[in-house]
Amino acid sequence: MLTIRNEGSRVVTLRFAHCALLLALVLTGCQQEEPQEEVVVLAVAPDPGLTSVSSDFAARAIEAAGGLNVWTKTKEVRLASVVTLYQPDGSHYISEQSYEVYPWSNSIQVSAREPQGQLLWQLSNGQFDVLKGGRRLDELPRELASRDLAEAVLSIVTAPVRFLDNSAEFAAKGSPVKIQGQWHQAIDRTPKASILSGPSVSEAVFYQNTDNSLIDMLQFDSAAMRRTLTIRGYDYDEIEKGGPLVPRRIEIFTTDKQGNAQDRLVKIDSHTLGTVK
């Protein structure tokens, strides 16, 4: 080791050591910093004064769920829920989950704290991502993918405003059908493919209750599980006084080839509703 004894050199050496220490602390801090979670980019709601609803069934569905003026003021819907996951042996698993739904971005974030760790999933414009934790909850029924759970909640909660999507076409199909004692009009949703990114929504069938005009049931195909799922909404309620209506209970079923709901896979009971305007 070379020892420099003059005072000026010692000052230079001390300053160099001090800078090296600061640099080491900065680098250590950078290494410990946790990765940033991806944030949904909020789309701007349409101007209700400039928005035309192209079909009678869409206009009635939006009005029944609170009206266009109410929905355009809603940036986010929050659901705090008790989720029952039904197991093949007849037992069930209870989970506490939170859903942050962004109507105008066609996006949702699903979060839960489970024994296996914290989970955070996101579905945005057809793209499913795992932001934290594993890709699948261990107790999720084998007939259901994580993406399916996210899409089910997003679709049934925002069903009225999905009629305003430019990425899909909607058309009433046949005459009303009776489902569990209630008459429903089937409405096909056909996605428009994008050359660059593909469709941002899935092909689905919306069912409009002819008594109250709510879209309280829909069906879509699970690409991962290669089966059709039925989603039902119950106990529709205002999020707040004068706010949009959303289902407090959501259930997900398997579906037979005739389109009839079969085994119940998931029951979601939301005990707390909220919005961000």
Beta strands, then each sheet from edge to edge (+ up, - down):
strand 1: 76-86
strand 2: 92-102
strand 3: 107-114
strand 4: 117-124
strand 5: 127-132
strand 6: 168-179
strand 7: 182-191
strand 8: 204-209
strand 9: 215-222
strand 10: 227-238
strand 11: 245-255
strand 12: 261-276
sheet 1: 5+ 4- 3+ 2- 1+ 12- 11+ 10- 9+ 8- 7+ 6-
end
